[in-house]
């Protein structure tokens, strides 16, 4: 099991998500719910036995990405496989639910 933490932004997003499984949390780091969700997503990604890139995308610092993916509420989690969005989760999720969503895309 291996998680590589990435700070996603407008400039590196396409390169970082081009291959493999990536989990992107669109968030506002000042929001308590977003901070809690970030920790749970990292724990969930760490618990599956595959290589996963995981990172956050502060919506204020990534306006082009938020617009591109039509993020209208936070937290929003995108699961991206080989450069394509395969699932979107909106709102707070518990770790066990996140694990189930990630395992579907391995």
C-alpha positions in Angstrom: 0.0 0.0 0.0 1.3 3.4 -0.9 -0.1 6.8 -1.0 1.6 9.7 -2.6 0.4 13.1 -1.3 0.2 15.7 -4.0 -0.8 19.4 -3.7 -3.0 19.6 -6.8 -3.3 22.9 -8.6 -4.2 24.3 -12.0 -0.7 23.9 -13.4 0.0 20.3 -12.3 -3.4 18.6 -12.3 -3.3 16.9 -15.7 0.2 15.6 -15.4 -0.4 14.3 -11.9 -3.6 12.5 -12.7 -2.7 11.2 -16.2 -1.8 7.6 -15.0 -3.1 5.4 -12.2 -5.7 6.2 -9.5 -5.9 9.7 -8.1 -8.2 11.0 -5.3 -8.7 14.8 -5.3 -10.4 16.6 -2.5 -11.8 20.0 -3.5 -12.0 21.9 -0.3 -11.8 25.1 1.7 -9.1 24.4 4.2 -10.7 26.9 6.6 -13.8 24.7 6.8 -13.7 22.2 9.6 -15.7 19.6 7.7 -13.2 19.8 4.8 -10.2 19.3 7.1 -11.9 16.3 8.7 -12.8 14.8 5.3 -9.2 15.2 4.1 -7.9 13.1 6.9 -10.5 10.4 6.3 -9.7 10.3 2.6 -6.0 9.9 3.3 -6.7 7.1 5.8 -9.0 5.3 3.3 -6.4 5.6 0.5 -3.7 4.3 2.8 -5.8 1.2 3.7 -6.1 -0.1 0.2 -3.3 -2.2 -1.2 -2.6 -0.2 -4.3 -0.7 2.9 -5.4 -2.9 6.0 -5.0 -2.1 9.7 -5.5 -4.1 11.7 -3.0 -4.3 15.4 -2.5 -6.3 18.5 -1.8 -7.2 21.3 -4.1 -8.1 24.5 -2.3 -10.9 26.0 -4.4 -9.7 29.5 -3.9 -6.2 28.6 -5.3 -7.5 26.4 -8.1 -10.4 28.4 -9.6 -9.9 26.9 -13.1 -10.0 23.3 -11.8 -13.1 24.1 -9.7 -14.8 25.5 -12.8 -13.6 22.8 -15.1 -15.1 20.1 -12.9 -18.1 22.2 -11.9 -17.5 22.0 -8.2 -20.4 23.7 -6.6 -20.2 22.4 -3.0 -17.4 21.4 -0.7 -16.0 18.9 0.1 -16.2 17.3 -3.3 -14.0 14.3 -3.9 -13.1 13.2 -7.4 -11.8 9.8 -8.1 -9.8 9.9 -11.3 -8.4 6.9 -13.1 -5.9 7.3 -15.9 -6.9 10.9 -16.4 -10.6 10.5 -16.5 -13.1 11.2 -13.7 -14.7 7.9 -12.7 -16.6 8.9 -9.6 -17.6 12.1 -7.7 -18.5 12.2 -4.1 -20.1 15.3 -2.6 -20.4 16.0 1.1 -18.8 14.3 4.1 -18.2 10.5 3.9 -16.9 8.2 6.5 -13.7 6.2 6.0 -15.4 2.8 5.4 -17.6 4.3 2.7 -14.6 5.9 1.0 -12.7 2.6 1.0 -15.7 1.0 -0.9 -15.7 3.7 -3.5 -11.9 3.5 -4.0 -11.9 -0.3 -4.3 -14.4 -0.2 -7.1 -11.8 1.5 -9.3 -8.7 -0.7 -8.6 
